[in-house]
């Protein structure tokens, strides 16, 4: 078993059983993740949901205004 597989096994055990000791934590920080998942979408689900909700009702605190303005600007840049 390679060193990275052994560290991964130990990490798995510690996550299910107990706490990581400080010197072992430093070793594990060097381990890179096996998989990285990236998903690219054509439309932002947050923007779409916010538009639907805004068509039904008015927001009380306008918490998504800044996000929506950024999304609208990026959409305009993509269409050019």
C-alpha positions in Angstrom: 0.0 0.0 0.0 1.4 3.4 -1.0 2.0 6.2 1.5 -0.9 8.3 0.2 -3.3 5.3 0.4 -2.2 4.6 3.9 -2.7 8.3 5.0 -6.1 8.3 3.3 -7.1 5.1 5.1 -6.0 6.6 8.4 -7.8 9.8 7.7 -11.0 7.9 7.0 -10.6 6.0 10.3 -10.0 9.1 12.3 -13.0 10.9 10.7 -15.3 8.1 11.7 -13.6 7.4 15.1 -11.9 10.3 16.6 -9.8 13.5 16.4 -6.7 14.1 14.3 -3.5 14.8 16.1 -1.7 18.0 15.1 1.4 16.4 13.4 -0.8 14.0 11.4 -3.0 16.9 10.3 0.0 18.5 8.6 0.7 15.3 6.7 -2.9 15.0 5.5 -2.9 18.6 4.3 -0.4 17.6 1.7 -2.7 15.0 0.3 -4.5 16.2 -2.8 -8.1 15.2 -3.3 -8.6 12.2 -5.6 -11.4 13.8 -7.5 -12.6 17.2 -8.4 -16.0 17.8 -9.9 -16.7 20.9 -11.9 -20.1 21.6 -13.4 -20.6 24.3 -16.0 -24.1 25.4 -16.7 -25.7 27.7 -19.3 -27.9 29.4 -16.7 -27.6 30.1 -13.0 -30.2 28.3 -11.0 -30.2 30.9 -8.3 -31.0 33.6 -10.8 -33.8 31.6 -12.4 -35.4 30.9 -9.0 -35.1 34.5 -7.9 -36.8 35.7 -11.1 -39.6 33.2 -10.5 -40.1 34.3 -6.9 -40.0 38.0 -7.9 -42.7 37.4 -10.5 -44.9 36.0 -7.7 -44.1 38.3 -4.8 -42.1 41.2 -3.6 -39.0 40.7 -1.5 -38.9 42.4 1.8 -35.2 42.9 2.2 -33.8 42.9 -1.4 -31.0 40.6 -0.4 -30.5 39.3 -3.9 -30.4 42.7 -5.7 -26.6 42.8 -5.9 -26.3 39.2 -7.0 -29.0 39.7 -9.7 -27.2 42.8 -11.0 -23.9 40.9 -11.3 -25.7 38.1 -13.1 -27.4 40.5 -15.5 -24.1 42.1 -16.3 -22.3 38.8 -16.9 -25.3 37.7 -19.1 -25.0 40.8 -21.2 -21.2 40.3 -21.6 -21.8 36.7 -22.7 -24.3 37.7 -25.4 -21.7 40.0 -27.1 
